Amino acid sequence: MKFTLSFLALFTGLWMTAQMNTYKISFDNAVHHEAVIQATFPDLTSDNVEFRMSRTSPGRYALHEFAKNVYGFEATDSKGNVLTINRPNPYAWEVSGHDGTINIKYILFANRGGGTYSQVDETHAHLNIPATFMFAPHLSERKIEVTFNVREDLNWKVATQLPLVSGTTYSAPNLYYFMDSPTEISNYMLRSFEVDGKTINLALHHNGTEEEADTYFEKVKKIVLAEKEVYGELPNFDYGNYTFLACYIPNASGDGMEHRNSTILTSTRSLADGGMERNIGTVSHEFFHAWNVERIRPKSLEPFDFEAANMSGALWFAEGFTSYYTNLILCRAALISPKEYVEGLAGTFNYVWNSPARQFFNPIEMSFQAPFVDAATSVDPVNRENMFISYYSYGSVLALALDLSLREKGLNLDDFMKLVWNKYGATEIPYTIQNLHDALNEYAGDAFGDDFFNNYIYKSNMPDYKSLMESVGVVLEQPKASPYFGAYVSMSADKSGYTILRNTKMGSPAYEAGLDNSDVILNINDIPFTEDQKFEDYLKQFSLGETLPVKFTRYGKEKTTELILTPSPDYTFGLMEEKGGKPSKKIMEQRKNWLKEE
């Protein structure tokens, strides 16, 4: 969110005299996932005031229609007189007949503990502000105070990036900052450390031990310091604090969501049951957003619109380059080994490299798809398997190529990110894609920058990864023995055959054979399967390149077709020395600089 310190200072000077909206939220009926919200809006001059629930949320790009969980709406004036309420649209309440003050009250049902929605139960009140609080659009520049009536009987405490006023009352200089300030209210464990005069907090809500919290916080600290090294400095957090709001409990929903001075981290995995290792990647990803997205911010997302889908063509950079650094930082922080990091590149690479979707959209156009895929839902079937590549993944593999290409010139992606930070992040000047192009030209030369953008951003070409990976002693291999089918398949419920559960991938053997989603494969080449046999094991008995008859059912009718299995197009990534090679001293030095190995 664009919210500079000078802007903060200006508002701080006005707070004593500015009109202020106040909210209160209570959780007496938490066991039924209900919260009661009350708000007062004084000094109103308009006869009709429209109160709305947000339709989206910072860090999200799709519509979520939070109004669907609101009921029991009431409105009164300063004397308690009932006011007239009109519903002009599904997500607004228009109130008229007031005396200059409107008090509203409503019930919120909240039962999804992630980064987008809210959850209220006996374990916590996990609040995403746009999913919780109504607002009056024309009062968006007013100061806000919110009081959380916490459940003291449950030892609840408040964790938020909002500055404390007193007790459990917190403030925001305007609606924009308020909406960007998720809040975790629970009996959490708090850990903190200082870096360059800034305080980094971990508010950890979990069912584990203090010792586990200590161990996990050490990992968090390593990530913070490793990411600081990329940019050379921490951001200037508005109130000198950054808070990880981590909620690792069985009733949470796995998610991560960045905010200006905090981030939501949620998972059903406890630290004792795999979360110590598997949850930490979200920490790495979301904290990197404190620079890239929150301050290095696409102009297409400014100002953020709470009442419409937010579309940006820069998500390949904002989300994708952040995704590239996610595991790279874990490696640099010695939280995973170089071998684990390198071998782990294969999944994302194969997904992007083998996708037929690149023939339809370049990375910019893939980014435009965000309102349809970013936790968005649709009732009608879609063809994502063939026409969409996640901008997280697409941008990640392009960032890998850019980093290694720059290193061949004696440069690196870290220093390019520093340049972008200094131009557009520290200054908080929203950037355009052309700005990124110009910045790469400035950093690496026009020929290099033009080549990268013209081939891989404005078009859908792919770099020569084989030679790029060899420059750091990594071998790409494409095993030829594994048969490739081209669809996700599972045993049918009645054990009659293998059901195709998704659309077949364009160009794959299954697609070329005319097989489609929901078809049930009865047998191939008249060879029966065993009841518990995996489909990939069933396929291994057939020769590649051979024409095979296939019996299947579609809509209950038996059909036949012919299938020709081909080798898997997937690549594996491996360290050269583990593949029998002998990397040179220069190659090992390149890898050391890339992974920051000691």
Backbone torsions as a table, in degrees:
resi	resn	phi	psi	omega
1	MET	NA	136.0	177.8
2	LYS	-78.5	115.5	-176.6
3	PHE	-160.5	84.8	-171.2
4	THR	-77.5	160.9	-179.3
5	LEU	-63.4	-35.7	178.9
6	SER	-64.2	-36.7	176.7
7	PHE	-64.4	-41.5	176.8
8	LEU	-60.3	-45.6	-178.0
9	ALA	-61.8	-39.3	178.0
10	LEU	-60.5	-45.9	-178.9
11	PHE	-67.1	-37.0	-179.9
12	THR	-58.3	-38.8	-180.0
13	GLY	-69.6	-23.5	-177.7
14	LEU	-94.6	-12.4	-172.0
15	TRP	-58.0	-33.8	-173.9
16	MET	-68.1	-23.7	-175.9
17	THR	-116.0	-11.1	-175.5
18	ALA	-72.5	149.5	172.1
19	GLN	-63.8	148.6	-172.9
20	MET	-137.8	134.4	172.7
21	ASN	-96.3	139.5	-177.2
22	THR	-123.1	141.5	179.5
23	TYR	-124.8	149.4	170.3
24	LYS	-135.4	140.2	178.8
25	ILE	-133.9	134.1	-177.1
26	SER	-125.0	155.2	-171.4
27	PHE	-130.5	36.0	-177.0
28	ASP	-63.6	-29.9	-178.7
29	ASN	-106.1	40.5	-174.5
30	ALA	-61.6	-32.7	-177.0
31	VAL	-61.6	-24.6	177.4
32	HIS	-103.9	17.9	173.4
33	HIS	64.5	30.2	-179.8
34	GLU	-111.4	141.0	170.2
35	ALA	-125.0	146.3	176.0
36	VAL	-107.7	122.8	-177.9
37	ILE	-112.8	131.7	174.1
38	GLN	-123.1	145.8	179.2
39	ALA	-147.6	148.0	178.2
40	THR	-123.5	131.3	179.6
41	PHE	-122.9	101.1	-177.2
42	PRO	-92.7	175.3	171.7
43	ASP	55.1	46.2	-179.3
44	LEU	-88.7	138.6	179.9
45	THR	-111.1	-20.7	-179.9
46	SER	-83.8	141.1	-179.9
47	ASP	-66.7	-39.9	179.9
48	ASN	-112.9	129.9	178.3
49	VAL	-120.6	127.9	-178.9
50	GLU	-101.5	124.9	176.1
51	PHE	-105.9	137.1	-175.0
52	ARG	-132.2	154.2	164.3
53	MET	-98.0	140.6	178.4
54	SER	-59.5	153.2	176.5
55	ARG	-104.7	-7.3	178.0
56	THR	-152.7	-172.1	-170.7
57	SER	-150.4	145.2	178.8
58	PRO	-53.7	132.3	-176.8
59	GLY	92.8	-12.5	175.6
60	ARG	-109.4	157.1	-176.1
61	TYR	-121.4	-14.9	-179.3
62	ALA	-97.0	172.2	174.6
63	LEU	-86.5	142.4	-179.4
64	HIS	-127.8	-11.2	171.8
65	GLU	50.6	64.7	-177.2
66	PHE	-64.6	-17.5	-179.4
67	ALA	-62.0	-20.3	-176.5
68	LYS	-64.4	-17.8	-178.6
69	ASN	-102.9	14.0	-178.7
70	VAL	-106.5	134.8	175.3
71	TYR	-153.4	170.1	-179.9
72	GLY	67.4	34.5	-177.7
73	PHE	-71.0	132.7	177.1
74	GLU	-134.2	152.3	177.0
75	ALA	-143.1	132.7	177.8
76	THR	-135.7	165.2	175.0
77	ASP	-92.7	-169.2	-175.5
78	SER	-65.2	-20.9	-178.4
79	LYS	-100.0	4.0	179.3
80	GLY	88.8	6.0	178.9
81	ASN	-72.5	137.3	-179.2
82	VAL	-71.4	133.5	-177.3
83	LEU	-103.1	161.7	179.5
84	THR	-77.4	134.2	-178.7
85	ILE	-121.0	131.0	176.3
86	ASN	-125.8	144.3	179.0
87	ARG	-108.2	95.3	-177.5
88	PRO	-75.5	-21.2	179.0
89	ASN	-159.1	174.9	-172.9
90	PRO	-67.0	-17.1	-174.8
91	TYR	-122.6	25.7	-179.6
92	ALA	-142.1	151.5	176.7
93	TRP	-128.8	117.4	-179.6
94	GLU	-98.9	125.5	-175.6
95	VAL	-115.9	134.5	-179.7
96	SER	-138.3	165.6	177.8
97	GLY	86.2	18.1	-176.6
98	HIS	-80.9	172.5	179.1
99	ASP	-110.4	26.6	-177.4
100	GLY	105.0	-12.9	177.2
101	THR	-132.5	138.6	173.6
102	ILE	-125.0	127.9	170.9
103	ASN	-107.0	128.7	176.8
104	ILE	-118.4	156.7	178.8
105	LYS	-149.1	138.4	178.4
106	TYR	-156.7	165.2	177.5
107	ILE	-106.0	137.9	177.2
108	LEU	-116.5	126.7	169.4
109	PHE	-90.4	129.0	-173.5
110	ALA	-143.8	112.8	-177.9
111	ASN	-149.5	45.4	168.4
112	ARG	-140.4	108.5	-175.6
113	GLY	-92.3	80.7	177.8
114	GLY	-136.2	-149.8	-178.0
115	GLY	-92.2	-9.4	-173.5
116	THR	-111.2	-40.1	-175.3
117	TYR	-106.4	-170.5	179.1
118	SER	-122.8	157.7	177.3
119	GLN	-141.0	128.5	177.3
120	VAL	-125.5	121.0	173.9
121	ASP	-157.3	-170.9	-175.4
122	GLU	-72.7	-8.4	178.5
123	THR	-90.6	-31.1	-178.5
124	HIS	-172.5	169.8	165.3
125	ALA	-117.9	102.8	-175.9
126	HIS	-103.7	106.2	-165.8
127	LEU	-115.7	117.8	162.2
128	ASN	-91.7	121.5	-167.2
129	ILE	-60.2	-46.0	179.4
130	PRO	-61.8	-26.4	178.8
131	ALA	-82.3	-3.9	-171.3
132	THR	-117.7	-46.2	-168.3
133	PHE	-110.8	134.7	170.9
134	MET	-72.4	161.8	177.2
135	PHE	-147.4	159.3	174.4
136	ALA	-107.7	110.7	-172.4
137	PRO	-53.6	-39.8	-175.3
138	HIS	-77.3	-3.6	176.3
139	LEU	-107.8	22.2	-170.5
140	SER	-67.3	-19.7	-179.5
141	GLU	-91.8	-0.8	177.8
142	ARG	-73.2	151.3	170.4
143	LYS	-67.9	150.8	-180.0
144	ILE	-126.1	139.2	166.8
145	GLU	-123.1	137.9	-179.5
146	VAL	-129.8	132.2	177.3
147	THR	-110.4	123.6	177.4
148	PHE	-96.8	109.0	177.8
149	ASN	-79.5	86.0	-170.6
150	VAL	-73.6	159.0	176.5
151	ARG	-84.9	93.6	-179.8
152	GLU	-65.0	-27.5	178.8
153	ASP	-67.0	-17.9	178.4
154	LEU	-105.7	9.1	179.3
155	ASN	60.9	33.8	-179.3
156	TRP	-72.9	144.2	173.5
157	LYS	-131.4	161.4	-177.0
158	VAL	-102.7	131.1	171.5
159	ALA	-124.0	123.6	-176.4
160	THR	-164.0	161.3	173.5
161	GLN	-83.8	-6.7	177.0
162	LEU	-66.2	138.2	177.0
163	PRO	-70.8	140.8	-178.3
164	LEU	-76.1	136.0	171.9
165	VAL	-93.8	-60.3	175.0
166	SER	-172.3	153.4	178.2
167	GLY	56.9	-117.3	175.8
168	THR	-116.9	28.6	176.6
169	THR	-103.8	131.7	-177.3
170	TYR	-128.6	162.1	-175.5
171	SER	-126.3	161.8	171.0
172	ALA	-141.7	141.3	-177.3
173	PRO	-70.7	-21.1	178.3
174	ASN	-164.4	177.2	-177.8
175	LEU	-62.9	-39.0	-175.6
176	TYR	-58.5	-47.2	-178.9
177	TYR	-69.7	-37.9	178.0
178	PHE	-59.0	-47.8	-178.9
179	MET	-63.8	-23.6	-176.9
180	ASP	-93.8	15.1	-171.0
181	SER	-122.1	79.1	178.2
182	PRO	-62.2	156.0	-173.7
183	THR	-138.2	130.5	175.3
184	GLU	-111.5	120.4	-180.0
185	ILE	-117.6	110.8	-174.9
186	SER	-168.7	-179.1	174.1
187	ASN	-89.6	65.9	-174.8
188	TYR	-83.8	166.7	173.2
189	MET	-101.9	137.5	-176.1
190	LEU	-113.4	131.3	173.2
191	ARG	-129.2	144.3	-178.0
192	SER	-144.9	151.9	168.9
193	PHE	-150.5	158.8	-175.5
194	GLU	-102.0	137.4	174.2
195	VAL	-138.0	117.5	176.9
196	ASP	50.3	43.0	177.3
197	GLY	78.2	5.7	177.9
198	LYS	-112.5	147.6	-178.0
199	THR	-104.1	125.9	176.0
200	ILE	-105.3	121.9	-176.5
201	ASN	-113.1	145.8	167.8
202	LEU	-120.7	110.2	172.8
203	ALA	-97.2	102.8	-171.0
204	LEU	-106.5	110.5	175.3
205	HIS	-99.3	106.9	178.6
206	HIS	-152.5	171.1	-178.0
207	ASN	-99.8	20.3	-177.1
208	GLY	-99.4	-158.8	-172.6
209	THR	-100.7	166.1	174.2
210	GLU	-63.9	-36.4	179.8
211	GLU	-64.1	-40.5	176.8
212	GLU	-64.4	-38.7	177.4
213	ALA	-62.6	-41.0	178.6
214	ASP	-62.6	-45.8	-179.1
215	THR	-62.8	-43.9	-178.7
216	TYR	-66.4	-38.4	-179.2
217	PHE	-65.2	-31.7	175.8
218	GLU	-62.3	-37.4	176.3
219	LYS	-66.7	-42.2	178.2
220	VAL	-59.6	-43.4	-179.8
221	LYS	-60.9	-41.8	179.5
222	LYS	-62.1	-38.3	178.4
223	ILE	-66.2	-45.6	179.6
224	VAL	-56.3	-46.0	-177.3
225	LEU	-70.6	-37.7	179.2
226	ALA	-67.4	-37.1	179.6
227	GLU	-75.4	-32.2	174.2
228	LYS	-59.4	-36.4	-179.3
229	GLU	-64.8	-30.7	179.2
230	VAL	-62.1	-45.9	-174.8
231	TYR	-96.6	-13.8	179.1
232	GLY	87.8	-9.5	-179.4
233	GLU	-165.5	159.1	171.1
234	LEU	-81.4	155.4	171.1
235	PRO	-63.6	160.7	172.6
236	ASN	-83.8	89.7	178.9
237	PHE	-62.5	137.7	-166.2
238	ASP	-58.4	-35.1	-179.6
239	TYR	-119.1	23.2	176.8
240	GLY	75.7	8.0	-176.5
241	ASN	-130.9	146.1	168.1
242	TYR	-129.8	134.9	-174.1
243	THR	-127.8	124.0	168.9
244	PHE	-83.2	118.7	178.2
245	LEU	-99.4	89.4	-173.3
246	ALA	-100.1	127.6	-178.5
247	CYS	-131.1	100.9	-176.8
248	TYR	-114.7	82.1	-176.9
249	ILE	-136.1	159.2	-174.4
250	PRO	-61.2	-29.2	-177.2
251	ASN	-91.2	4.4	175.9
252	ALA	-79.8	171.9	174.4
253	SER	-119.2	131.2	-177.2
254	GLY	-58.3	125.7	-176.8
255	ASP	-170.1	169.3	170.7
256	GLY	-153.3	136.1	-177.6
257	MET	-146.7	121.4	-177.5
258	GLU	-78.7	148.9	172.5
259	HIS	-141.8	175.0	-169.1
260	ARG	-62.0	-47.1	-178.0
261	ASN	-124.7	21.1	-179.4
262	SER	-163.5	172.0	173.2
263	THR	-149.6	147.3	174.2
264	ILE	-90.8	133.1	176.1
265	LEU	-130.9	115.7	-178.4
266	THR	-131.1	146.0	178.6
267	SER	-162.8	148.9	172.7
268	THR	-81.1	-12.7	-178.9
269	ARG	-80.2	124.4	174.5
270	SER	-76.1	161.5	178.5
271	LEU	-64.5	-28.1	-179.3
272	ALA	-80.2	-16.0	-174.1
273	ASP	-120.4	52.4	176.1
274	GLY	96.5	-15.7	-176.3
275	GLY	-70.6	-25.3	-179.8
276	MET	-57.8	-37.6	179.5
277	GLU	-97.1	-39.9	-170.2
278	ARG	-84.4	-22.8	179.3
279	ASN	-83.9	-18.4	-170.8
280	ILE	-70.3	-23.7	178.5
281	GLY	-62.5	-35.4	178.2
282	THR	-66.9	-34.8	175.4
283	VAL	-59.2	-47.3	-178.8
284	SER	-61.3	-46.2	-177.9
285	HIS	-64.2	-50.4	-172.4
286	GLU	-70.3	-35.8	179.6
287	PHE	-69.4	-32.8	176.3
288	PHE	-60.5	-27.5	177.4
289	HIS	-68.4	-17.5	177.2
290	ALA	-58.8	-29.1	172.0
291	TRP	-93.6	-64.4	-170.8
292	ASN	-87.2	99.3	177.9
293	VAL	123.7	-48.6	-178.7
294	GLU	-76.0	-35.6	179.9
295	ARG	-120.6	-42.8	165.6
296	ILE	-79.2	90.3	-164.3
297	ARG	-117.7	131.2	177.2
298	PRO	-61.5	136.4	178.4
299	LYS	-62.1	-28.5	-179.1
300	SER	-67.6	-13.3	177.2
301	LEU	-105.3	10.5	-179.9
302	GLU	-117.5	129.5	-11.6
303	PRO	-76.1	154.3	178.7
304	PHE	-67.1	133.2	-176.7
305	ASP	-100.5	116.1	-179.6
306	PHE	-80.8	-3.9	-174.4
307	GLU	-121.1	12.8	178.6
308	ALA	-153.1	161.5	174.4
309	ALA	-64.6	142.5	-178.8
310	ASN	-107.0	115.1	-175.3
311	MET	-111.0	136.9	177.4
312	SER	-143.7	139.4	175.3
313	GLY	-87.3	3.3	-175.3
314	ALA	-103.2	11.5	-175.3
315	LEU	-69.6	-23.7	173.8
316	TRP	-58.5	-30.9	177.4
317	PHE	-89.9	-49.6	-175.0
318	ALA	-63.9	-46.0	180.0
319	GLU	-96.3	-41.2	-174.5
320	GLY	-68.5	-46.9	178.9
321	PHE	-66.6	-33.5	174.1
322	THR	-62.5	-39.9	178.6
323	SER	-64.7	-36.1	176.7
324	TYR	-59.5	-43.2	-177.7
325	TYR	-75.1	-17.9	-175.3
326	THR	-52.8	-58.9	-178.9
327	ASN	-82.2	-27.8	176.1
328	LEU	-60.3	-40.8	177.8
329	ILE	-65.6	-40.0	177.3
330	LEU	-60.1	-37.2	177.8
331	CYS	-69.8	-47.1	-179.8
332	ARG	-62.8	-30.5	179.3
333	ALA	-86.4	5.6	179.1
334	ALA	61.8	30.2	175.7
335	LEU	-92.0	-19.6	166.4
336	ILE	-135.0	158.2	-177.9
337	SER	-83.2	158.9	173.9
338	PRO	-54.4	-38.7	178.1
339	LYS	-62.4	-45.4	178.8
340	GLU	-62.9	-41.7	-178.9
341	TYR	-64.1	-50.0	-176.2
342	VAL	-63.4	-47.2	-179.2
343	GLU	-66.0	-29.5	179.4
344	GLY	-72.6	-11.5	177.8
345	LEU	-68.5	-21.8	-170.7
346	ALA	-61.8	-43.3	-175.1
347	GLY	-59.1	-51.6	-179.6
348	THR	-66.2	-41.7	-179.7
349	PHE	-60.5	-49.0	-178.1
350	ASN	-63.8	-37.7	177.9
351	TYR	-58.5	-44.5	-178.2
352	VAL	-77.8	-47.7	-174.5
353	TRP	-59.8	-40.1	-173.9
354	ASN	-94.4	4.1	-177.1
355	SER	-78.4	131.8	174.0
356	PRO	-72.0	-9.1	-174.3
357	ALA	-68.2	-21.0	-178.2
358	ARG	-63.8	-20.7	178.3
359	GLN	-73.9	-14.1	-176.9
360	PHE	-104.5	-36.7	-174.1
361	PHE	-139.6	140.7	171.4
362	ASN	-86.3	177.8	-177.6
363	PRO	-58.2	-34.3	178.2
364	ILE	-65.2	-45.7	-178.9
365	GLU	-69.8	-32.3	173.5
366	MET	-62.1	-38.1	178.5
367	SER	-62.2	-34.9	179.1
368	PHE	-63.9	-17.4	-178.6
369	GLN	-77.7	-8.6	-173.0
370	ALA	-51.9	-43.1	-179.6
371	PRO	-61.1	-17.4	179.5
372	PHE	-95.3	-15.6	-172.6
373	VAL	-124.5	-15.2	-174.9
374	ASP	-79.5	81.1	-175.8
375	ALA	59.6	20.9	176.9
376	ALA	-85.8	154.7	-179.8
377	THR	-124.7	151.7	175.1
378	SER	-142.8	145.7	178.3
379	VAL	-82.8	-39.7	-179.1
380	ASP	-75.7	144.8	179.1
381	PRO	-62.1	148.3	178.8
382	VAL	-125.9	170.1	-175.1
383	ASN	-117.9	49.0	-176.8
384	ARG	-60.5	-31.2	-178.1
385	GLU	-58.2	-26.9	-173.3
386	ASN	-115.1	-14.0	-175.5
387	MET	-128.3	7.7	-179.6
388	PHE	-140.4	136.8	168.5
389	ILE	-122.5	131.1	178.4
390	SER	-56.3	131.1	176.7
391	TYR	-65.0	-23.1	171.8
392	TYR	-60.5	-51.7	-175.8
393	SER	-73.3	-44.4	-178.8
394	TYR	-59.2	-49.8	179.3
395	GLY	-64.6	-33.1	-179.2
396	SER	-64.2	-47.0	-178.8
397	VAL	-71.5	-29.2	175.2
398	LEU	-70.9	-36.5	176.2
399	ALA	-64.7	-38.4	175.7
400	LEU	-58.9	-47.9	179.9
401	ALA	-64.3	-41.7	-179.9
402	LEU	-64.1	-43.8	-179.8
403	ASP	-59.1	-49.9	-177.2
404	LEU	-70.6	-32.3	175.5
405	SER	-65.7	-42.5	177.4
406	LEU	-63.7	-39.2	-179.2
407	ARG	-64.8	-28.8	175.0
408	GLU	-67.5	-19.5	177.5
409	LYS	-99.3	7.1	-177.4
410	GLY	80.7	14.2	178.4
411	LEU	-113.4	-171.3	177.4
412	ASN	-164.6	161.3	-177.5
413	LEU	-69.0	-32.0	178.7
414	ASP	-55.5	-47.1	-177.5
415	ASP	-71.1	-30.2	173.7
416	PHE	-66.1	-41.2	178.1
417	MET	-64.3	-35.9	175.2
418	LYS	-61.3	-42.1	179.4
419	LEU	-61.8	-46.9	178.8
420	VAL	-63.1	-39.1	177.5
421	TRP	-59.6	-48.3	-177.1
422	ASN	-66.8	-34.0	-179.3
423	LYS	-78.3	-43.0	-168.9
424	TYR	-123.3	-18.0	-178.1
425	GLY	-92.5	-58.5	179.4
426	ALA	-61.8	-31.8	179.7
427	THR	-86.7	-14.8	-176.7
428	GLU	53.2	48.5	171.6
429	ILE	-102.0	111.3	-177.8
430	PRO	-57.8	140.1	-174.7
431	TYR	-103.2	159.5	170.3
432	THR	-109.6	168.8	176.7
433	ILE	-63.5	-35.8	176.8
434	GLN	-63.4	-35.9	175.4
435	ASN	-59.5	-42.5	178.3
436	LEU	-64.0	-42.6	177.4
437	HIS	-59.2	-48.3	-179.9
438	ASP	-63.1	-37.6	179.6
439	ALA	-65.7	-39.2	177.2
440	LEU	-68.0	-38.2	174.6
441	ASN	-60.0	-43.3	179.1
442	GLU	-62.8	-40.6	-175.2
443	TYR	-77.9	-42.7	-171.0
444	ALA	-117.7	0.1	-178.7
445	GLY	101.6	149.4	-176.4
446	ASP	-60.1	-42.8	-176.4
447	ALA	-62.1	-44.3	-179.6
448	PHE	-66.5	-50.2	-177.7
449	GLY	-62.6	-43.5	179.0
450	ASP	-63.3	-41.1	-179.5
451	ASP	-61.8	-45.0	-178.3
452	PHE	-64.7	-49.7	-177.0
453	PHE	-70.4	-41.5	-176.4
454	ASN	-68.5	-30.2	-177.3
455	ASN	-94.6	-35.6	-168.4
456	TYR	-115.8	-15.8	178.4
457	ILE	-107.4	-51.4	178.1
458	TYR	-79.2	-18.9	173.8
459	LYS	-124.6	177.7	-175.2
460	SER	-111.5	25.7	176.2
461	ASN	-68.2	164.0	178.7
462	MET	-123.8	141.7	179.7
463	PRO	-67.6	171.0	176.7
464	ASP	-84.9	85.9	-175.6
465	TYR	-68.3	-31.2	-177.6
466	LYS	-59.0	-48.9	-179.3
467	SER	-73.1	-35.2	178.7
468	LEU	-63.0	-43.5	180.0
469	MET	-69.9	-33.5	176.5
470	GLU	-62.2	-28.1	-179.0
471	SER	-66.6	-17.4	176.1
472	VAL	-118.9	20.8	174.2
473	GLY	73.3	35.1	177.7
474	VAL	-119.5	132.5	-177.2
475	VAL	-103.2	127.9	171.5
476	LEU	-98.4	125.6	178.5
477	GLU	-128.4	149.0	179.9
478	GLN	-122.0	91.8	-179.4
479	PRO	-58.7	137.7	-175.0
480	LYS	-101.9	-4.0	-172.8
481	ALA	-83.6	-30.6	-174.6
482	SER	-76.2	128.7	178.4
483	PRO	-73.9	145.3	-179.4
484	TYR	-112.8	129.1	-179.6
485	PHE	-105.3	-51.1	174.9
486	GLY	101.8	25.7	176.9
487	ALA	-160.7	154.6	177.2
488	TYR	-85.6	123.6	-171.1
489	VAL	-128.6	142.6	176.8
490	SER	-143.5	154.7	177.7
491	MET	-60.5	133.7	179.5
492	SER	-67.3	157.9	-175.3
493	ALA	-60.2	-35.3	-178.4
494	ASP	-91.3	8.0	178.0
495	LYS	64.0	19.5	-178.7
496	SER	-80.0	-20.1	-178.4
497	GLY	176.8	-170.2	-179.9
498	TYR	-98.7	122.1	-179.2
499	THR	-91.3	130.9	173.4
500	ILE	-79.2	119.1	-170.7
501	LEU	-96.9	-13.0	-179.9
502	ARG	-137.1	172.4	176.5
503	ASN	-62.4	140.0	176.3
504	THR	-71.7	147.6	-173.9
505	LYS	-81.9	131.9	-179.9
506	MET	-52.1	133.4	177.7
507	GLY	84.5	-8.4	-178.6
508	SER	-79.9	163.4	176.1
509	PRO	-55.4	-41.5	-180.0
510	ALA	-64.3	-42.5	179.8
511	TYR	-64.7	-45.5	-178.9
512	GLU	-66.2	-26.2	178.2
513	ALA	-80.7	-4.0	179.6
514	GLY	81.7	14.0	177.7
515	LEU	-79.1	151.9	-173.9
516	ASP	-143.5	169.9	177.6
517	ASN	-53.0	134.0	177.9
518	SER	83.8	-7.8	172.7
519	ASP	-62.8	147.5	177.9
520	VAL	-115.3	115.5	-179.0
521	ILE	-81.1	119.5	-177.9
522	LEU	-86.0	-41.2	174.2
523	ASN	-168.4	163.3	174.9
524	ILE	-122.7	130.2	-179.8
525	ASN	57.9	29.4	179.1
526	ASP	62.5	18.2	178.9
527	ILE	-96.4	121.9	-179.1
528	PRO	-72.6	160.4	176.0
529	PHE	-108.1	159.2	173.8
530	THR	-89.0	156.1	-169.7
531	GLU	-58.9	-39.3	-176.3
532	ASP	-104.1	15.1	-176.9
533	GLN	-76.9	131.9	175.5
534	LYS	-71.4	146.8	-176.1
535	PHE	-63.3	-38.7	179.5
536	GLU	-64.1	-33.4	176.3
537	ASP	-71.9	-37.6	177.1
538	TYR	-60.0	-39.7	-177.8
539	LEU	-69.4	-26.4	-173.5
540	LYS	-64.9	-16.6	-179.0
541	GLN	-82.6	-5.5	-178.3
542	PHE	-102.4	149.6	-178.5
543	SER	-81.8	140.9	176.5
544	LEU	-71.4	141.8	179.0
545	GLY	83.1	-5.3	-179.5
546	GLU	-88.5	139.8	176.7
547	THR	-77.9	121.7	-173.4
548	LEU	-120.7	129.3	174.9
549	PRO	-72.7	140.3	-179.2
550	VAL	-125.9	129.3	171.3
551	LYS	-102.7	133.2	-179.6
552	PHE	-151.2	165.6	174.6
553	THR	-116.1	144.2	175.0
554	ARG	-135.8	123.1	-177.0
555	TYR	55.1	34.1	177.2
556	GLY	84.4	-2.7	-179.1
557	LYS	-106.5	131.4	-178.4
558	GLU	-75.3	137.4	-179.5
559	LYS	-137.5	170.1	174.8
560	THR	-133.1	154.2	174.0
561	THR	-154.7	-178.6	178.6
562	GLU	-122.4	139.4	-175.0
563	LEU	-126.2	135.2	173.7
564	ILE	-119.7	108.4	-179.8
565	LEU	-72.5	140.8	176.9
566	THR	-120.5	164.9	177.4
567	PRO	-65.8	150.5	177.2
568	SER	-59.5	133.6	178.1
569	PRO	-81.2	-0.9	-175.5
570	ASP	-72.9	149.0	176.4
571	TYR	-107.5	154.9	168.2
572	THR	-111.2	150.6	176.5
573	PHE	-113.4	134.6	178.1
574	GLY	-151.4	151.2	176.4
575	LEU	-65.1	135.7	-174.3
576	MET	-55.6	-42.0	-176.8
577	GLU	-68.3	-22.6	177.9
578	GLU	-87.4	-7.6	176.9
579	LYS	-103.9	14.2	178.3
580	GLY	89.8	1.8	179.3
581	GLY	-90.2	170.3	178.7
582	LYS	-127.1	91.4	-179.8
583	PRO	-62.7	142.0	-179.5
584	SER	-72.3	168.3	177.6
585	LYS	-60.9	-39.3	179.4
586	LYS	-63.8	-42.7	179.5
587	ILE	-63.2	-43.4	-179.6
588	MET	-65.6	-34.0	177.2
589	GLU	-67.9	-38.2	176.4
590	GLN	-63.3	-42.8	179.6
591	ARG	-66.1	-40.9	179.6
592	LYS	-60.4	-43.6	179.1
593	ASN	-67.2	-35.3	-179.2
594	TRP	-68.9	-49.0	-175.5
595	LEU	-92.4	-2.0	-179.1
596	LYS	56.8	43.2	179.7
597	GLU	-75.0	144.4	177.3
598	GLU	-74.1	NA	NA
